[in-house]
Amino acid sequence: MKLFRILLLMGTLICFSGGITFGSIADDDFPLISGYKIVQDYPDYTPDDLWDYINGAAETYVAFHFRDLQIAEYLNDEGVRIKVEVYRHQSPEYAYGIYCSERYPDYHFVDVGAQGYAEPGLVNFVAGVYYVKVVTNAENIQEEELIRIAGQISVWLVDNPALPKLLTVFPAEGKIAKSECFIANNFLGHEFLKDAYIADYQVQDEKFRIFIFYRMNTDECIRIVKDYLRFAEQEADNIADGQYAIEDRYNGEVRLVLEGNFIYGFLGCNDESTINAYAGMLRNNLRKVQ
């Protein structure tokens, strides 16, 4: 069993992975942690048999381009068992996506990995291409101890983990804390809307969502806009950079802005001045990350 330390980040989102580097290890073992011995009696899981371990939840993990799962248990002299599950995904974006699909904004966030949270008996975090769960059924273990173990696992996995870079494009003003997420498939219920970064906002009494798509070339973005316009039975010829109002019969009016390799848009925002103001902020922030 071996966790991959060097991963070529393939796919359309490679340039926004936050400058993550991957270290190397000399053997096949999980890292030693003071006060514990390692028990490794679990098989490796792949997309073909993840159902054997997490049943129906496996479908969601596979949708986020899950690659493999490796598990170890740490046992101390008091009989406390702590299980560490390391889910490896195709890219940091997909690892972050599955992580935030199981995270809520009001969780207790802790400084582990690129982002992590602690709840009774667990610490979950994302670091690079890895989504990691540190869990125990023991009642006599402090949260700080789980955080310590999670921190050592994170350091072992990834040097200087960071969240996907494109998340920094979302304007800070009005953004609901920890609402950012990454949707791999069927954003807004449409097959042609994949790999979407999202964040929720509240400006005065109005709540709305901002989303961003990045593609390797402009033609792919144009294709997305055309597909959406055709779905809405609207004119889909001569697509160029600019704003588009989509009459989505399932989601109401959706506003899109096509700008080169990017599409950003608004869902649930009816105020034209708010849309224009945030479109300007997004445009400026995108220029900083290109």
Summary of the structure (lengths in Angstrom):
residues: 290
radius of gyration: 20.8
end to end distance: 38.1
largest distance: 69.9
contacts: 867
relative contact order: 0.12
helix: 28%
strand: 31%
